[in-house]
């Protein structure tokens, strides 16, 4: 079983919410992100930024990311709320 961390990220009805650093390591290691609330999981859009890049890229749940630092932001078409994500890493 991989270790994991749980984060609650805010979203609003107007696109992506604030970003949060969800993975930091001295070396490049793999990690992946999943929405904990399966009922809305398919409706949540995730974008990630890897290793201080300037560009946000779309992310599919479960996709493997390799880097030293990963930032994440999410969007949800519903009401303003916090959405819980789990970040799996080695």
N, C-alpha and C positions, 0 to 999 in steps of 0.2 A: 504494500500500500504506500502510495506517495504521500508525503506530508502536504498539508494545504493550509491556506490562510483564508479567512472570511472577511469580506469588506461590504459595507453598505454605502452605495454611491447614490447621490441625489440626482434626480431627473426632473425636468419640467415639461410642460406641454409644448414648449417651443424649441424642440431640437435637443442637442446634446447638453448634458449637464457638465458640471465642473470635472476636471480630470483628477485622478489620484494615482500616486505611485503604488503599484501593487506587487512589484517584484524588484529586489535589489540583491546583487551578488558581486563578489570580487572577481569571479570568473564567469564566462558565458555558460549558462545552464539552460535546459529546456523548462518551459512551464506552459500551462494551458489554463483557460478561463471558462467557467460554466456559470450560468444563471441558476441560483438555488430554487427559485419559484418556478416549477415546471409548468404551471398554468399559464403564465405570461411569457415564458422563456422564448418561444418562437417569435414573439412580437418585440422583443428587446433587440435593439441594434447596438453593436459594440464596435468601437474603434480603439486601436492601440498605437502607441508611439514607442519605438524601440531605440534604446541607447542614445538619447538626446537628439534624435532626428527631428527635423522641423515638420515632417509630414505625418498626418494621421492616416492610417490605413484601416479599411474595413476588416473585421475579424469574424470568423465563423466559430461558434462554440466548439471546443475540443481541439481546434487547430493547434499544432505545436509551434511555440515561439521559442527562439533561442537568442539570449541576450544577457547583458549585465544589468540593465535597468528597463523595466516595462511600465509605461503609464497607460491608463485605461480611462475611457469615458463612455457613457452609455446614453441612449435615447429610448424613449418609450412613448407611444402614441396615446397613452391614457392620462390619468391625472398626475399632478405633481406629487412625488413620493420618493422614498428611498428604495432601491432595489438591491438585494443581497446577491453577491457573486462569490464564487469560491475559486481560488487560484491554486492549482496543483503544481508542485515543483519537486525537484530532487534534492 
